[in-house]
Amino acid sequence: MCALVLGLMAVWAGAAQAEETGGKWTYETGGVLKTFEGALNEPTVSGQLETGVKAVLHTKIIGASLLYECEEVKVIEGKLKGTTGEVLGKLRFHKCVTILNGVASKNCEPKSEGSAGLITTNKIVANMLLHLLGGVKDKVMVAHPDEAGQPFATIISTEACAIGEKVPIIGLWAFIDCKNLGSTHLVRHLIEEFPALNKLFLINETAEHKASLLGSAEAFLTGTHEGFKWAGLWN
């Protein structure tokens, strides 16, 4: 089973190189390869967690082990930019619980838009990037908040929460087709976090607060292109 994801654009241990290259999205229909052009330049894209898998954001805050475990994730306003190789949209995590030092914390339970157990991100943009390590090029997506200076999301709970009522998720997030099939035309692509380029943090960018988003999710087209096989072509 592939592990998710939901950091990025960094040099890993001085041995890895990452170069933002861009690319484009293409799809296949009737055995013919096509590009997204004109009115269909921005096809809608959605996603869902792999069956039996939870999305788990984990880190440490003030010395305490911190986990946010969510049972569902949905893509809101998701779309592909066909000719630039970008992905745009928001993520909404449902049925989330907070676990501090192994114990579920009701005081720190996430809430968003008036609903308990909900975490909603700001608008996110992801770009195509080639990551080189040991002569191998990995086709990675580099994600960051669309609006400069904004966090990915702010996790809101209660004033009684021991780690604070508002916890921002900041930094960069990398993800990859975990079967290395990002450029293979498939109806669904299984994605996960790309740890070598992960730069995701909670509250601030310190070693203690470095975070990972675990799990695996399927990405697929909706709307006019529902059921179509699609892929990214990295430059």
Secondary structure, DSSP 8 states (H G I E B T S, - for coil): ------------TTT-EEEE--EEEEEEETTEEEE--GGGSS-BEEEEE-TT--EEEEEEETTEEEEEEEEEEEEEEEEEETTTTEEEEEEEEEEEEEEETTEE-STT--EETTEET-EE---EEEEEEEEEETTEEEEEEEEEESSTT--SEEEE--TT-TT-SEEEEEEEEEEEETTS-TTS-BSEEEEEE-GGG-EEEESSSSGGGEEEEE--EEEEE-GGGTT-EEEEEE-
